[in-house]
Amino acid sequence: MNVNVKKHVVSRDDSIYEAWPDLLLKKDGTLICVFSECEHHLNRDGARIAIVKSYDRGRSWTAKSYLTEKGVDGAHFNCARISELDDGRIAIICDKIHGNENRLAKIFVWFSEDGGESWSKPIQFDFCGIVPDKLRSLKSGRLIIAAHFKSDTTGKLEQYLWYSDDGGKHWSDRVTIAADPKYNLCEVSILECEGGKLVAFLRENSGLGYPIFKAISNDNGESWSPIYETSMDSGHRPVAAFLKDGRVMITYRYIPCGTQNLFAAFYDAATLFETERRRQRVRILPLDYDRNPSPDIGYTGWAQFDDGEIYVVNYIKDDADKAYIRGYSFYPEDVLFPENENTTKNVF
């Protein structure tokens, strides 16, 4: 790969499986990474949520601390996400699995009012679902939570959302972001745009190489368009946010049929609301490849520093028996030439 992407070890403990990370960049430059420990992807005995921090832009990381106690397979915390709210609190949201029925999964949140030094007791929401998106505070002040579970009617995964306009004291009824009897739609990443517009990027989980889908809301998440294909093929677990230059970057697992790779897509923000696949402009960067005979890779979190450097966290097996957390640092100019009047653009 002829680009300047540097790799870093965020956490590697060969005695345990480390996976499903997320990342927060604090205003003081500290990085906080949350992830899960367990026995294996398919065996969640001993599962608990771990936290590590970096004070030097992800070049070195602290020892692990723990947010939760150990669980057992069938009763464990699953996939944590971390975010900073408009009021300065840091929130970690996570689903807790009970048995094999994802409709029974509970959603919890922990808050920190001291920059991640200490955490509140977990607060349980009244609604259920698995693999929630970050707890997000929109420009309007609205809080949103998104999670998915399987439909009783179609047997397919469907993506839902709840919102609160009073700081989380009361929450809306369930809003459907995406449901289609042909597809398993899940693991959303919601991108806030201007004017109350949201774009929800969705994993399709049938294992058939479908592209990442998207749905659009014009009213801060109260109603949603039909789903549309994007030009990101075979994409699992998208994580979308705006870069400082106005583009959108989306990290995701690329898995057409068995193999697993980590990609980053640079998505032209001017085409966010295009509904035809061919009119959505995107550049794809291969970030990593899992060489392990039984690869496991591709849940990510990422942030961008004020000087433009991007830092991505990911889990990977690669040269290890058990997965661990790896970091990637690069600048946009390391992987893309800037556009100018002589740059040839895609023509559709």
Phi, psi and omega per residue, in radians:
M1 nan 1.985 -3.011
N2 -1.589 0.962 3.041
V3 -2.388 2.784 -3.026
N4 -1.627 1.280 3.069
V5 -1.868 2.088 -3.138
K6 -1.641 2.460 -3.141
K7 -1.875 2.537 -3.107
H8 -2.426 2.607 3.007
V9 -1.554 2.054 3.096
V10 -1.498 -0.851 3.048
S11 -2.704 2.265 3.048
R12 -2.438 2.027 3.138
D13 -2.310 1.752 -3.000
D14 -1.194 -0.064 3.113
S15 -1.532 -0.153 -3.004
I16 -2.585 2.705 3.077
Y17 -1.462 2.189 3.122
E18 -2.046 2.175 -2.994
A19 -2.749 3.010 3.007
W20 1.001 1.034 -3.089
P21 -1.479 2.818 2.930
D22 -2.444 2.891 -2.970
L23 -2.437 2.476 3.003
L24 -2.264 2.340 2.987
L25 -1.797 2.014 3.094
K26 -1.344 2.856 -3.120
K27 -1.116 -0.435 3.121
D28 -1.513 0.099 3.095
G29 1.632 -0.075 3.093
T30 -1.265 2.380 3.010
L31 -1.742 2.362 3.038
I32 -2.108 2.161 3.117
C33 -1.993 2.234 3.035
V34 -1.953 2.508 3.124
F35 -2.773 3.053 -3.126
S36 -1.832 2.528 2.878
E37 -1.880 2.562 3.023
C38 -2.932 -3.141 3.139
E39 -1.274 -0.703 -3.115
H40 -2.926 2.830 3.072
H41 -0.918 -0.677 -3.091
L42 -1.756 0.156 3.092
N43 -2.505 1.845 -3.019
R44 -1.672 0.365 3.032
D45 -1.017 2.407 3.141
G46 1.313 0.180 -3.053
A47 -1.164 2.353 3.048
R48 -2.728 2.832 -3.094
I49 -1.655 2.185 -3.124
A50 -1.897 2.730 3.128
I51 -2.326 2.325 2.966
V52 -2.282 2.741 -3.108
K53 -2.296 2.686 3.047
S54 -2.295 2.357 3.118
Y55 -1.913 0.090 -3.101
D56 -2.304 0.750 3.035
R57 1.120 0.565 3.027
G58 1.463 0.203 3.115
R59 -1.419 -0.495 3.023
S60 -2.485 2.756 -3.031
W61 -2.381 2.646 3.107
T62 -1.249 2.946 2.960
A63 -1.143 2.809 -3.114
K64 -1.270 2.459 2.842
S65 -2.060 2.947 -2.983
Y66 -2.217 2.355 3.115
L67 -1.514 -0.577 -3.035
T68 -2.238 2.842 2.987
E69 -1.386 2.907 3.125
K70 -1.189 2.457 3.045
G71 -1.868 -2.976 3.073
V72 -2.252 2.793 3.132
D73 -1.012 2.160 -3.096
G74 1.708 -0.155 3.063
A75 -2.666 1.444 -2.992
H76 -2.705 2.689 2.955
F77 -1.278 2.498 -2.877
N78 -1.938 -1.297 -2.928
C79 -2.384 1.829 -3.038
A80 -1.570 2.560 3.007
R81 -2.246 2.606 -3.075
I82 -2.216 2.466 -3.125
S83 -2.663 2.815 3.033
E84 -1.947 2.248 -3.096
L85 -1.552 2.917 -3.092
D86 -1.089 -0.458 -3.127
D87 -1.493 0.091 3.079
G88 1.643 -0.214 3.093
R89 -1.239 2.589 2.997
I90 -1.769 2.379 -3.092
A91 -2.137 2.343 2.938
I92 -1.982 2.148 3.135
I93 -1.991 2.482 -3.084
C94 -2.728 2.570 3.042
D95 -1.608 2.571 3.055
K96 -2.044 2.091 -3.050
I97 -1.444 2.391 3.048
H98 -2.255 1.851 -3.129
G99 1.241 -2.689 -3.073
N100 -1.789 0.037 -3.085
E101 -1.746 1.892 -3.054
N102 -1.204 -0.281 3.057
R103 -1.163 -0.363 -3.138
L104 -1.575 -0.045 -3.125
A105 -1.177 2.277 3.122
K106 -1.622 2.652 3.125
I107 -2.011 2.262 -3.104
F108 -2.157 2.733 3.042
V109 -2.389 2.487 3.012
W110 -2.055 2.480 3.114
F111 -2.055 2.570 2.986
S112 -2.166 2.283 3.099
E113 -1.860 0.092 -3.139
D114 -2.198 0.634 3.040
G115 1.294 0.366 3.113
G116 1.646 0.169 3.100
E117 -1.353 -0.591 3.103
S118 -2.487 2.819 -3.027
W119 -2.312 2.553 3.087
S120 -1.217 2.973 2.945
K121 -1.193 2.662 -3.108
P122 -1.167 2.470 3.058
I123 -1.918 2.220 -3.122
Q124 -1.679 2.339 3.069
F125 -1.471 2.808 -3.137
D126 -1.350 -0.370 -3.097
F127 -1.708 2.920 -3.004
C128 -2.194 2.911 3.085
G129 2.662 2.984 -3.115
I130 -2.091 2.794 3.114
V131 0.799 1.131 3.137
P132 -1.155 2.626 2.931
D133 -1.237 2.974 3.048
K134 -0.935 2.559 2.899
L135 -1.209 2.063 -2.999
R136 -2.027 2.423 2.967
S137 -1.882 2.119 -3.101
L138 -1.452 2.938 -3.130
K139 -1.061 -0.470 3.125
S140 -1.310 -0.180 -3.030
G141 1.673 -0.168 3.126
R142 -1.187 2.405 2.970
L143 -1.678 2.458 3.075
I144 -2.301 2.518 3.034
I145 -2.278 2.338 3.113
A146 -2.205 2.447 3.081
A147 -2.698 2.977 -3.099
H148 -2.319 2.792 2.935
F149 -2.776 3.072 -3.010
K150 -1.465 2.403 3.120
S151 -1.290 2.365 3.044
D152 -1.202 -0.439 -3.056
T153 -1.454 -0.888 -3.047
T154 -1.751 -0.308 -3.047
G155 1.320 0.118 3.139
K156 -1.731 2.675 3.059
L157 -1.239 2.429 3.120
E158 -2.293 2.570 -3.056
Q159 -1.824 2.307 -3.064
Y160 -2.206 2.943 3.141
L161 -2.565 2.593 2.978
W162 -2.260 2.572 -3.139
Y163 -2.347 2.708 3.124
S164 -2.346 2.339 3.107
D165 -1.910 0.190 3.113
D166 -2.264 0.659 3.052
G167 1.303 0.304 3.098
G168 1.707 0.070 3.107
K169 -1.233 -0.674 3.131
H170 -2.337 2.569 -3.098
W171 -2.180 2.641 -3.120
S172 -1.210 2.949 2.890
D173 -1.143 2.889 -3.112
R174 -1.148 2.310 3.064
V175 -1.918 2.326 3.097
T176 -1.504 2.069 3.033
I177 -1.401 -0.816 -3.049
A178 -2.704 2.253 3.062
A179 -2.653 2.277 -3.124
D180 -2.657 2.237 -3.081
P181 -1.139 -0.184 3.119
K182 -1.589 -0.304 -2.923
Y183 -2.298 2.674 2.959
N184 -1.734 1.816 -3.000
L185 -1.882 2.197 -2.956
C186 -2.828 3.120 2.974
E187 0.897 0.951 -3.034
V188 -1.256 2.651 2.894
S189 -2.228 2.086 -3.039
I190 -1.748 2.260 -3.129
L191 -1.924 2.153 3.097
E192 -1.556 2.237 3.096
C193 -1.938 -2.869 -3.111
E194 -1.481 2.742 2.989
G195 1.188 0.559 3.123
G196 1.338 0.179 3.141
K197 -1.535 2.369 3.052
L198 -2.189 2.536 3.006
V199 -2.130 2.192 -3.126
A200 -1.841 2.031 3.078
F201 -1.658 2.333 -2.927
L202 -2.240 2.411 2.942
R203 -1.342 2.470 2.940
E204 -1.879 2.159 -2.886
N205 -1.956 0.629 3.062
S206 -1.536 -0.178 -3.132
G207 1.299 0.392 -3.070
L208 -1.933 0.197 3.084
G209 1.379 0.336 3.088
Y210 -1.095 2.691 3.099
P211 -1.284 2.939 2.890
I212 -1.080 2.368 3.077
F213 -1.770 2.884 3.034
K214 -2.464 2.676 2.994
A215 -2.292 2.717 -3.016
I216 -2.176 2.377 3.018
S217 -2.091 2.400 3.094
N218 -1.842 0.091 -3.030
D219 -2.383 0.763 3.087
N220 1.017 0.558 2.985
G221 1.687 0.073 -3.106
E222 -1.358 -0.469 3.066
S223 -2.545 2.761 -3.001
W224 -2.406 2.614 3.081
S225 -1.258 3.013 2.877
P226 -1.070 2.945 3.098
I227 -1.466 2.603 3.111
Y228 -2.265 2.557 3.043
E229 -1.243 2.527 2.920
T230 -1.815 3.103 3.137
S231 -1.632 0.317 3.076
M232 -1.774 1.721 -3.060
D233 -1.240 2.627 2.919
S234 0.873 0.742 -3.019
G235 -1.758 2.274 3.067
H236 -2.034 2.561 3.021
R237 0.861 1.106 3.106
P238 -1.167 2.576 3.035
V239 -2.326 1.907 -2.969
A240 -2.004 2.471 3.007
A241 -2.821 2.854 3.089
F242 -1.409 2.456 2.926
L243 -1.501 2.897 -3.100
K244 -1.178 -0.370 3.128
D245 -1.539 0.079 3.075
G246 1.697 -0.253 3.048
R247 -1.304 2.900 3.041
V248 -1.872 2.367 2.993
M249 -1.985 2.394 -3.128
I250 -2.259 2.046 3.035
T251 -1.668 2.559 -3.097
Y252 -2.896 2.770 3.013
R253 -1.382 2.250 3.066
Y254 -1.756 2.030 -3.033
I255 -2.493 1.420 -3.116
P256 -1.235 -0.661 -3.130
C257 -2.965 1.443 3.044
G258 1.605 -0.828 3.137
T259 -1.274 2.705 -3.112
Q260 -2.342 2.250 3.141
N261 -2.383 2.838 3.097
L262 -1.945 2.155 -3.135
F263 -2.078 2.700 2.935
A264 -2.199 2.255 3.139
A265 -1.880 2.292 2.998
F266 -1.710 1.927 -2.942
Y267 -1.871 2.198 -3.136
D268 -1.169 1.992 -3.070
A269 -1.063 -0.440 3.133
A270 -1.159 -0.287 -3.126
T271 -1.895 0.233 -3.112
L272 -1.020 -0.614 -3.041
F273 -1.758 0.135 3.008
E274 -1.194 2.427 -3.117
T275 -1.778 -0.260 3.068
E276 -1.576 2.304 -3.099
R277 -0.977 -0.742 -3.026
R278 -1.217 -0.226 -3.115
R279 -1.753 0.118 3.121
Q280 -1.761 1.874 -3.036
R281 -1.455 2.312 -3.073
V282 -2.650 2.496 3.005
R283 -2.007 2.313 -3.037
I284 -1.886 2.206 3.098
L285 -1.925 2.068 2.985
P286 -1.264 2.095 -3.120
L287 -1.659 -0.652 -3.127
D288 -2.811 2.810 3.127
Y289 -2.356 2.288 -3.128
D290 -1.559 1.918 -3.073
R291 -1.365 -0.164 -3.053
N292 -1.090 2.516 3.101
P293 -1.035 -0.475 3.042
S294 -2.146 1.374 -2.990
P295 -1.154 2.675 3.054
D296 -2.698 1.982 -2.916
I297 -2.805 2.723 2.762
G298 1.985 0.186 2.892
Y299 -1.678 2.259 -2.917
T300 -2.345 2.854 2.867
G301 -2.465 2.737 3.132
W302 -2.748 2.807 -3.141
A303 -2.621 2.854 3.130
Q304 -2.225 2.252 3.105
F305 -1.304 2.892 -3.111
D306 -1.062 -0.532 -3.141
D307 -1.478 0.080 3.054
G308 1.773 -0.255 -3.121
E309 -1.133 2.382 3.132
I310 -1.796 2.413 3.063
Y311 -2.227 2.193 -3.114
V312 -2.022 2.414 2.953
V313 -1.957 2.552 -3.028
N314 -2.681 2.765 2.996
Y315 -1.939 2.601 -3.015
I316 -2.759 2.594 3.024
K317 -1.610 -0.979 3.038
D318 0.921 -1.859 -3.059
D319 -1.653 0.212 -3.072
A320 -2.068 2.792 3.050
D321 -1.337 -0.551 -3.136
K322 -2.086 2.601 -3.108
A323 -1.154 2.665 3.064
Y324 -2.475 3.054 -3.043
I325 -1.756 2.195 -3.126
R326 -2.074 2.547 3.087
G327 -1.965 2.749 3.140
Y328 -2.408 2.272 3.108
S329 -2.190 2.430 3.114
F330 -2.916 2.831 3.024
Y331 -1.806 2.615 3.106
P332 -0.934 -0.662 -3.129
E333 -1.242 -0.241 3.041
D334 -1.242 -0.403 -3.011
V335 -2.144 -0.229 3.123
L336 -2.437 2.334 2.995
F337 -1.269 2.470 3.088
P338 -1.147 2.567 3.116
E339 -1.360 2.527 3.006
N340 -2.535 -3.028 -3.038
E341 -1.144 -0.313 -3.138
N342 -1.699 -0.039 -3.121
T343 -1.241 2.295 3.054
T344 -1.393 2.169 -3.133
K345 -1.781 2.719 3.078
N346 -1.103 2.456 3.097
V347 -2.032 2.230 -3.085
F348 -2.039 nan nan
